[in-house]
Amino acid sequence: MSQNQAFPAPSQALVDPDGLLAVGGDLSPERLLSAYRQGIFPWFSQGEPIMWWSPSTRATIAPHQVHIGRTMKRIINQHEFEISVNLAFNQVIAACANERSDTGTWITDEMQQAYGELHRLGHAHSVEVWQHGQLVGGIYGIGLGKLFCGESMFHRVTNASKIAFIALCQHFEQHGGALIDAQIPNPHLTTLGVRSQPRVDFLAQAANLCQQTIGADCWINQNIHLNRK
Protein backbone atom coordinates (compact mmCIF):
# COMPACT_ATOMS: atom_id res chain seq x y z
CA MET A 1 0.00 0.00 0.00
CA SER A 2 1.47 3.36 -0.97
CA GLN A 3 1.27 6.29 1.43
CA ASN A 4 -1.64 7.93 -0.36
CA GLN A 5 -3.64 5.23 -2.14
CA ALA A 6 -5.57 3.99 0.91
CA PHE A 7 -7.62 7.14 1.60
CA PRO A 8 -9.49 9.85 -0.29
CA ALA A 9 -8.06 13.35 -0.02
CA PRO A 10 -9.00 14.95 3.33
CA SER A 11 -10.67 17.78 1.41
CA GLN A 12 -13.35 15.24 0.46
CA ALA A 13 -14.37 14.66 4.09
CA LEU A 14 -18.04 15.17 4.93
CA VAL A 15 -19.37 18.38 6.40
CA ASP A 16 -21.94 16.44 8.46
CA PRO A 17 -20.67 14.62 10.38
CA ASP A 18 -17.71 16.94 10.22
CA GLY A 19 -14.60 15.20 9.00
CA LEU A 20 -15.83 11.68 8.23
CA LEU A 21 -13.66 10.61 5.32
CA ALA A 22 -13.73 6.83 4.96
CA VAL A 23 -15.15 3.64 6.47
CA GLY A 24 -13.56 0.21 6.62
CA GLY A 25 -10.04 -1.11 6.21
CA ASP A 26 -7.94 -2.32 9.11
CA LEU A 27 -5.69 -1.04 11.87
CA SER A 28 -2.42 -2.41 10.54
CA PRO A 29 0.68 -0.35 11.36
CA GLU A 30 1.14 0.49 7.68
CA ARG A 31 -2.39 1.82 7.29
CA LEU A 32 -2.35 3.74 10.57
CA LEU A 33 0.93 5.46 9.76
CA SER A 34 -0.32 6.29 6.27
CA ALA A 35 -3.42 7.85 7.82
CA TYR A 36 -1.57 9.98 10.36
CA ARG A 37 0.87 11.25 7.74
CA GLN A 38 -2.14 12.51 5.78
CA GLY A 39 -3.83 14.15 8.77
CA ILE A 40 -6.37 11.33 9.21
CA PHE A 41 -7.15 9.36 12.37
CA PRO A 42 -9.48 6.44 13.29
CA TRP A 43 -12.38 7.02 15.68
CA PHE A 44 -15.20 4.53 16.17
CA SER A 45 -17.04 2.66 18.90
CA GLN A 46 -17.20 -1.03 19.74
CA GLY A 47 -19.32 -2.89 17.19
CA GLU A 48 -18.98 -0.19 14.52
CA PRO A 49 -16.84 -0.40 11.38
CA ILE A 50 -13.56 1.48 11.46
CA MET A 51 -14.21 5.14 10.64
CA TRP A 52 -11.51 7.55 9.51
CA TRP A 53 -11.69 11.29 10.16
CA SER A 54 -10.10 14.56 9.14
CA PRO A 55 -12.17 17.37 10.73
CA SER A 56 -12.41 20.82 9.14
CA THR A 57 -10.90 22.36 12.29
CA ARG A 58 -7.95 20.86 14.13
CA ALA A 59 -6.86 21.39 17.74
CA THR A 60 -3.11 22.05 17.73
CA ILE A 61 -0.38 23.66 19.78
CA ALA A 62 3.26 24.58 19.25
CA PRO A 63 4.92 23.00 22.31
CA HIS A 64 6.52 26.24 23.50
CA GLN A 65 3.05 27.83 23.70
CA VAL A 66 1.76 25.51 26.43
CA HIS A 67 0.05 27.58 29.11
CA ILE A 68 1.03 26.95 32.73
CA GLY A 69 -1.28 28.87 35.06
CA ARG A 70 -0.50 29.93 38.60
CA THR A 71 -2.17 26.86 40.10
CA MET A 72 -0.20 24.50 37.90
CA LYS A 73 3.05 26.32 38.69
CA ARG A 74 2.41 25.77 42.39
CA ILE A 75 1.68 22.09 41.81
CA ILE A 76 4.85 21.66 39.76
CA ASN A 77 6.88 23.38 42.48
CA GLN A 78 5.53 20.97 45.10
CA HIS A 79 7.24 18.07 43.27
CA GLU A 80 4.36 15.72 44.01
CA PHE A 81 4.68 13.88 40.71
CA GLU A 82 7.33 11.92 38.86
CA ILE A 83 7.29 11.91 35.06
CA SER A 84 8.49 9.27 32.61
CA VAL A 85 8.47 8.57 28.88
CA ASN A 86 7.59 5.20 27.38
CA LEU A 87 7.91 3.26 30.62
CA ALA A 88 4.28 2.12 30.81
CA PHE A 89 2.67 2.53 27.39
CA ASN A 90 0.26 -0.39 27.69
CA GLN A 91 -0.86 0.76 31.13
CA VAL A 92 -1.52 4.28 29.85
CA ILE A 93 -3.66 3.23 26.90
CA ALA A 94 -5.59 0.76 29.08
CA ALA A 95 -6.23 3.50 31.64
CA CYS A 96 -7.43 5.89 28.92
CA ALA A 97 -9.88 3.24 27.74
CA ASN A 98 -11.07 2.45 31.26
CA GLU A 99 -11.64 6.13 32.11
CA ARG A 100 -14.20 6.34 29.31
CA SER A 101 -15.82 2.93 29.80
CA ASP A 102 -18.98 4.34 31.41
CA THR A 103 -19.84 6.50 28.39
CA GLY A 104 -18.39 4.25 25.72
CA THR A 105 -14.87 4.38 24.35
CA TRP A 106 -13.26 4.32 20.93
CA ILE A 107 -10.20 2.73 22.57
CA THR A 108 -11.42 -0.81 21.96
CA ASP A 109 -9.36 -3.93 22.53
CA GLU A 110 -8.58 -3.86 18.80
CA MET A 111 -7.33 -0.27 19.09
CA GLN A 112 -5.20 -1.10 22.13
CA GLN A 113 -3.58 -3.99 20.29
CA ALA A 114 -2.95 -1.87 17.19
CA TYR A 115 -1.33 1.01 19.06
CA GLY A 116 0.59 -1.43 21.23
CA GLU A 117 2.11 -2.80 18.03
CA LEU A 118 2.93 0.74 16.87
CA HIS A 119 4.65 1.28 20.21
CA ARG A 120 6.65 -1.89 19.80
CA LEU A 121 7.73 -0.65 16.37
CA GLY A 122 8.83 2.71 17.80
CA HIS A 123 6.01 4.92 16.46
CA ALA A 124 3.61 5.26 19.41
CA HIS A 125 4.71 6.85 22.67
CA SER A 126 3.45 7.68 26.14
CA VAL A 127 4.19 10.14 28.89
CA GLU A 128 3.41 8.82 32.38
CA VAL A 129 2.68 10.64 35.62
CA TRP A 130 3.44 8.82 38.88
CA GLN A 131 2.66 9.58 42.51
CA HIS A 132 4.12 7.46 45.31
CA GLY A 133 4.98 4.80 42.76
CA GLN A 134 1.45 4.59 41.34
CA LEU A 135 0.47 5.55 37.79
CA VAL A 136 -1.98 8.44 38.18
CA GLY A 137 -2.02 10.09 34.77
CA GLY A 138 -0.70 9.91 31.25
CA ILE A 139 -1.04 10.64 27.55
CA TYR A 140 -0.23 8.62 24.44
CA GLY A 141 0.00 9.26 20.72
CA ILE A 142 1.97 8.87 17.50
CA GLY A 143 5.33 10.50 16.83
CA LEU A 144 6.01 11.47 13.22
CA GLY A 145 9.22 13.46 13.07
CA LYS A 146 8.57 16.91 14.50
CA LEU A 147 4.81 16.25 14.70
CA PHE A 148 3.18 14.44 17.62
CA CYS A 149 -0.41 13.27 17.17
CA GLY A 150 -1.99 13.00 20.60
CA GLU A 151 -4.65 10.34 21.00
CA SER A 152 -5.94 10.35 24.56
CA MET A 153 -5.01 11.14 28.15
CA PHE A 154 -6.30 10.17 31.58
CA HIS A 155 -6.03 11.12 35.25
CA ARG A 156 -6.64 9.31 38.52
CA VAL A 157 -5.82 12.29 40.71
CA THR A 158 -6.65 15.94 40.09
CA ASN A 159 -4.45 17.70 37.50
CA ALA A 160 -2.48 14.58 36.55
CA SER A 161 -3.58 14.71 32.91
CA LYS A 162 -2.63 18.40 32.72
CA ILE A 163 0.78 17.53 34.15
CA ALA A 164 1.15 14.84 31.48
CA PHE A 165 0.29 17.28 28.70
CA ILE A 166 2.65 19.97 30.00
CA ALA A 167 5.42 17.39 30.34
CA LEU A 168 4.82 16.20 26.78
CA CYS A 169 5.03 19.77 25.44
CA GLN A 170 8.23 20.57 27.31
CA HIS A 171 9.94 17.29 26.48
CA PHE A 172 8.93 17.43 22.81
CA GLU A 173 10.13 21.03 22.49
CA GLN A 174 13.49 20.21 24.08
CA HIS A 175 14.11 17.60 21.38
CA GLY A 176 13.06 19.76 18.44
CA GLY A 177 9.36 18.94 18.23
CA ALA A 178 7.34 21.68 16.52
CA LEU A 179 3.62 20.80 16.65
CA ILE A 180 1.24 18.69 18.73
CA ASP A 181 -2.05 17.65 17.16
CA ALA A 182 -4.82 17.23 19.73
CA GLN A 183 -7.43 16.41 17.05
CA ILE A 184 -10.68 17.97 18.28
CA PRO A 185 -10.88 21.18 20.36
CA ASN A 186 -12.33 20.98 23.88
CA PRO A 187 -12.36 23.33 26.90
CA HIS A 188 -9.85 21.24 28.87
CA LEU A 189 -7.25 21.54 26.11
CA THR A 190 -7.99 25.23 25.57
CA THR A 191 -6.93 26.02 29.14
CA LEU A 192 -3.52 24.54 28.30
CA GLY A 193 -3.02 26.73 25.24
CA VAL A 194 -4.41 24.51 22.48
CA ARG A 195 -6.01 26.48 19.65
CA SER A 196 -8.14 25.72 16.60
CA GLN A 197 -6.48 25.58 13.20
CA PRO A 198 -8.15 25.20 9.76
CA ARG A 199 -7.62 21.75 8.27
CA VAL A 200 -5.86 23.05 5.16
CA ASP A 201 -3.27 24.89 7.26
CA PHE A 202 -2.73 21.92 9.55
CA LEU A 203 -2.26 19.52 6.65
CA ALA A 204 0.36 21.73 5.00
CA GLN A 205 2.26 22.12 8.25
CA ALA A 206 2.00 18.46 9.19
CA ALA A 207 3.20 17.21 5.80
CA ASN A 208 6.38 19.23 6.22
CA LEU A 209 7.01 18.32 9.86
CA CYS A 210 6.56 14.59 9.28
CA GLN A 211 9.61 14.68 7.03
CA GLN A 212 11.86 16.35 9.61
CA THR A 213 13.99 14.56 12.17
CA ILE A 214 13.58 14.94 15.91
CA GLY A 215 16.31 14.53 18.53
CA ALA A 216 17.46 10.92 18.72
CA ASP A 217 16.91 10.67 22.48
CA CYS A 218 13.34 11.97 22.52
CA TRP A 219 11.53 8.65 22.70
CA ILE A 220 13.97 6.44 24.58
CA ASN A 221 12.67 5.04 27.87
CA GLN A 222 13.51 7.66 30.47
CA ASN A 223 12.53 9.74 33.47
CA ILE A 224 12.09 13.47 32.84
CA HIS A 225 11.50 16.61 34.87
CA LEU A 226 9.06 19.50 34.55
CA ASN A 227 10.09 23.12 34.29
CA ARG A 228 7.84 25.71 35.91
CA LYS A 229 8.75 28.41 33.33
N, C-alpha and C positions, 0 to 999 in steps of 0.2 A: 504494500500500500504506500503510495507516495504521500508526501506531507499534505497535499491539498485535495487529492481526489476523493477523500472519504466524506467531505461535508460540502454543502452549498456555501456560497459566499455569505458571510454574516450580514451583509446588507439586505439579504433576502429573508431575514428573520421576520416573524409575524409582529404586527403591531399589537394584537390582542389574541392570546396573551403575549405581553411584551417580551420579545426575545426568543420565542420558541423557533428553533431553526431546523431540527431534524428529530426523527424518532427511529429507534432501533439500533442495530449494531451490537457491539460488545464493549467490555471494559478492559480490553487487552492493553498492556503498556504502550504498544505502538499507536493504537488509536487514541488513547488518552493524551499522550504527548503531542500527537498531531493536532488534537482539539485545542489544547492549551496554547500551543504556538500560534493558533489562528484566533485566539480570543474567545474560545468556546469552552463551556464546561457542562458536565452532566448534572442533572438535578431531577430526581423522580422519587416516588414513594414505593414502598414494598407492594408488590403485585402489579405495578405499572410497567410498561415497556420503558427502556432507557430513553430519556428525553435530553436533548442537547440545546443549550441556550447561549445567546449572545445579546443581552439586553441593550436597549437604545442608550441607556445611561449607565455608566460604570462607576463604582465606588473605588477611588484610588487615593494613594498618598505617597508623596516622596518621603522616604524615611526620616530625613532631617526635619520634616515639618510636623512630626508627632507632637501633640500637645500634652504637656505634663502640668496639670493644675496644682494649686497649693496643697490640696489634700493628698494627691499622689506623691508630691515631693516629700511630704512628711512621712508617708508610709515607706517610701524608698529609704529615707534616712534612718528609719527604725530598724532596718536590716532584718525584717521578720521572714523574708523569703530567700530561698536559694534558687538559682536559675541554671538550667542546663539546655544543651542542644543535642537532639537525636539520641538521648539516653533512654527514652521510654516511648518511642513512636506508637507502638501498638496499644499501649495503655492510654495514650492521649486520644487516639481516634475512637477507641472503645468508650471512653468517658464522654466524648462529644456526642456519640450516638445515644448513650444512656441518658444524658441530660435532656434530650428531646424525645424520649420514649413515650412520655405521657401524651404528647400532641402529635406524634408521628414524626418519623425521621427519614431523611433521604440517605442517611448513612447506614444502609442495609448491610447485612453480612457480606453480600457480594461486593459492595463498595469497600468495605474494610479489607477484604482480601485483595482487591485490585490495588488499593493505595498502599497496602502492606508490601505488595510486590514491587511497586514503584519505589518504595523506601529501600527495599533490598537492593534495587538496581542503582540507587544513588540519586533518585530524582525527587522523592518526597521527603519532607523534613518536618521536624517538630521542635518547638520550644516548650520546655517544661518548667513549671513553678512548684517548688517544694516548700513545705513547712514542717519542721520537726520530723523530717524523713518521709513525710507522706506527700503524695502527688495531689496538689490542690487546684491546679489550673494548668492550662496549656493551649497551644494553637498548632495547627498543622497545615501544610499546603505543598505546592509544587515549586521547585526552584528551576528557573530557566534563565541561565546567565544572570543578568542584572535585573531581572524581573522575578518577583515572588508572587505566586497566585495563592492567596490565603483561602482555605476551604472552610474551616470551622474552629471555634474555640470554646472552652468550657471553664467553669469555676466551681469549686466546692467551698470556698470561703470568699467573703466579700473582697472585691477588687482583684482577685487572682487572675481573671482573664485580661483585665486591663494591664496588669503587670506583665503578662505574657506578650501582649501586643507591643507594649513599649520596649520590652527586651528585644523582640524581633526587629523592630525598627532600628534600634541602636546597633544591634549586632550586624544587621544587614548593611547599614550605612558604613560601618567601620571596615567592611570587606568590599566596598565598592558598589553595593546594591543601589539601584536608582529609583525603583518604583515597586510598590506593593499594591496588588489588585485585591480588593475586598469584595468584589462582585456586585452586590446589591446594597445601596445605601440604607442605613438604619440609624436611629438616634444614638445608640450606644457607640457606634463607630464615629459618628460626627463629633462627639465630645472629645475624641482622641485626635481629631484633626483630619479625618477622612473627608474628602469632598467628592462631589459628583463631576463626572467627565463624560462628554459626548462619546458615543461608541467609536465614531470615525477617528477622533483624536487618540483615543486609547489604543486602537488597533495599530495606528501608525507608529506610536511610541513603543508599543510592545514588540512589534516586528523587529524593530531596531535593537531593543535591549536584549531580546532572546539570543541575538548573535554575538553579544559581548561577553567577555569572560569576567567572572567574579574572583575574588581572592581565593586561593587554593585551600585555605584553612577554614573557610566559612562554615562548611557543613560537616567537619569532622566531629566525632563525639567529644563533647567538652562541657566544662562548667564555665559560666560567664557571669559578669557583674553588671549591674545597672549603674548608670550615671544619672544624677539628679538633674543636671543642666541648669 
